Every structure is written in C-alpha cells, then in structure tokens.
Amino acid sequence: MIKNLSEIEQRHILSNTYIGQLGYIYQGRPFVVPITFYFHAEANAIICYSNEGHKLHAMRGNRNVSLQVSQIESINHWKSVLVHGVFEPQFATEAKSYLHEFSLGIKDLILEHELRKVDFISEFSSKALENQIAQVYLIRIEEITGKQRNG
C-alpha cells in the first residue's frame, strides 16, 4: 500500500540522505542529474555546490528546481521525497559558511551510514579535484512531498 509521508518523516529522510536527483529545465527540456547535497533544516534549504557548466547555466535561466531522494529496500518497500524549490546562488562569506556546513554535514552522514571517516571534501566530491572555483548554491524549499510503500 502506498501512503503519504508525514512532514516529520520527509524531513528525517532529507536529514539522513546526501545523494539525490536534481531536476531542472534548460531550453524547455527537463534534465535530471545525481548530486550530493546537505539538508539545512534551520534554513529550510538544501545546500549544494557545482563547478561552472550546463547545470548552473540552466538554473540561472530558470530558478525553479526539484530534488528527489529515495530510500529503496525493494520493489515493495521504499520511501521517496520530492522537494520543489528555487535555486539561490551564494557568494563570499555566505558561500564559505554554507560550504563549511555542507562539508561537515556530509562527513557526519558518511561516518554514520558508511562507517568510514573522511577528512577532506575531495574524498567525497570530485569537484574539489577539478581546479575550478565551485558555485555554492541553495535550493530554498517551497514544498516537500513524500510517499512510501510497504508491501
């Protein structure tokens, strides 16, 4: 049976997951790509960062985005959360602060879920290895929905 997740369940999933599928529109076409993210509950936002490229160019043109996160045990046992929000680039001090929070949050989640300690952002993000300045951005959450199936 498929049922709606409560707001508490939705936020729990976002707080305990760090890989999702980012949806955005470019030239009238939908794109979906995997990203690493961190849910900042107090700010009601998703923290992300990316090197300059297609994704950032597209989101600057159409700031409406979505993030889909799933926890799948089997075809009959899964939970899924969909976030609708607005792309918001961060700069200077705010960008550094959010990137620091992103890094610490992801490190904690990796330790908790994968039972391994990471010391540097380059250990879980290839963007840090590409010698480019990354754009830190938020997805300001406007709406969250969630479903689950148990049996």
For each residue, the residues with C-beta under 8 A, 3 or more apart:
1: 149 150 151
2: 147 148 149
3: 147 148 149 150
4: 145 146 147
5: 9 10 13 79 81 146 147 148
6: 9 10
7: 10 11 144
8: 11 12
9: 5 6 12 13 79 146 148
10: 5 6 7 13 14 81 144 145 146
11: 7 8 14 15 39 41 144
12: 8 9 15 16
13: 5 9 10 16 17 69 71 79 81 146
14: 10 11 17 39 46 69 81 83 144
15: 11 12 39 41
16: 12 13 109 112 113
17: 13 14 20 39 69 71 109
18: 36 37 38 105 106 109 110
19: 34 35 36 37 69
20: 17 34 35 37 67 68 69
21: 32 33 34 35 67 68 69
22: 32 33 34 35 37 48 55 65 66 67
23: 30 31 32 65 66 67 68
24: 30 31 55 58 59 62 64 65 66 87
25: 28 29 30 31 58 62 64
26: 29 31 54 57 58 61 62
27:
28: 25
29: 25 26
30: 23 24 25
31: 23 24 25 26 54 55 58
32: 21 22 23 68
33: 21 22 55
34: 19 20 21 22
35: 19 20 21 22 48 50 67
36: 18 19 48 106 124 125
37: 18 19 20 22 46 47 48 67 102 139
38: 18 46 47 48 101 102 105 106 109
39: 11 14 15 17 46 47 105
40: 43 44 45 46 47 98 101 105 138
41: 11 15 44
42:
43: 40 138
44: 40 41 140 141
45: 40 85 88 138 139 140 141
46: 14 37 38 39 40 67 83 85 138 139 141
47: 37 38 39 40 98 99 101 102 105 136 138
48: 22 35 36 37 38 102 136 137 138 139
49: 99 102 127 134 135 136 137
50: 35 53 55 56 127 134 135 137
51: 56 127 130 132 133 134 135
52: 56 57 132 133 135
53: 50 56 57
54: 26 31 57 58
55: 22 24 31 33 50 58 59
56: 50 51 52 53 59 60 135 137
57: 26 52 53 54 60 61
58: 24 25 26 31 54 55 61 62
59: 24 55 56 62 63 65 87 137
60: 56 57 63 87 89
61: 26 57 58
62: 24 25 26 58 59
63: 59 60 86 87 88
64: 24 25 84 85 86 87
65: 22 23 24 59 84 85 86 87 139
66: 22 23 24 82 83 84 85
67: 20 21 22 23 35 37 46 82 83 85 139
68: 20 21 23 32 80 81 82 83
69: 13 14 17 19 20 21 80 81 83
70: 78 79 80 81
71: 13 17 78 79 80
72: 77 78
73: 77 78
74: 77 78
75: 78
76: 149 150 151
77: 72 73 74 149 150 151
78: 70 71 72 73 74 75 148 149
79: 5 9 13 70 71 146 147 148
80: 68 69 70 71 146 147 148
81: 5 10 13 14 68 69 70 144 145 146
82: 66 67 68 144 145 146
83: 14 46 66 67 68 69 139 141 143 144
84: 64 65 66 141 142 143 144
85: 45 46 64 65 66 67 139 140 141 142 143
86: 63 64 65 139 140 142
87: 24 59 60 63 64 65 137 138 139
88: 45 63 137 138 139 140
89: 60 135 136 137
90: 94 95 98 135 136 137 138
91: 94 95
92: 95 96
93: 96 97
94: 90 91 97 98 136
95: 90 91 92 98 99 135 136
96: 92 93 99 100 136
97: 93 94 100 101
98: 40 47 90 94 95 101 102 136 138
99: 47 49 95 96 102 103 134 136
100: 96 97 103 104
101: 38 40 47 97 98 104 105
102: 37 38 47 48 49 98 99 105 106 136
103: 99 100 106 107 121
104: 100 101 107 108
105: 18 38 39 40 47 101 102 108 109
106: 18 36 38 102 103 109 110 118 121 124
107: 103 104 110 111 117 118 119 124
108: 104 105 111 112
109: 16 17 18 38 105 106 112 113
110: 18 106 107 113 114 116 117 118 124
111: 107 108 114 115 116 117 118
112: 16 108 109 115
113: 16 109 110
114: 110 111
115: 111 112
116: 110 111
117: 107 110 111
118: 106 107 110 111 123 124
119: 107 123
120: 123 128
121: 103 106 124 125 128
122: 125 128 129
123: 118 119 120
124: 36 106 107 110 118 121
125: 36 121 122 128
126: 129 130
127: 49 50 51 130 132 134
128: 120 121 122 125 134
129: 122 126
130: 51 126 127
131:
132: 51 52 127
133: 51 52
134: 49 50 51 99 127 128
135: 49 50 51 52 56 89 90 95
136: 47 48 49 89 90 94 95 96 98 99 102
137: 48 49 50 56 59 87 88 89 90
138: 40 43 45 46 47 48 87 88 90 98
139: 37 45 46 48 65 67 83 85 86 87 88
140: 44 45 85 86 88
141: 44 45 46 83 84 85 144
142: 84 85 86
143: 83 84 85
144: 7 10 11 14 81 82 83 84 141
145: 4 10 81 82
146: 4 5 9 10 13 79 80 81 82
147: 2 3 4 5 79 80
148: 2 3 5 9 78 79 80
149: 1 2 3 76 77 78
150: 1 3 76 77
151: 1 76 77
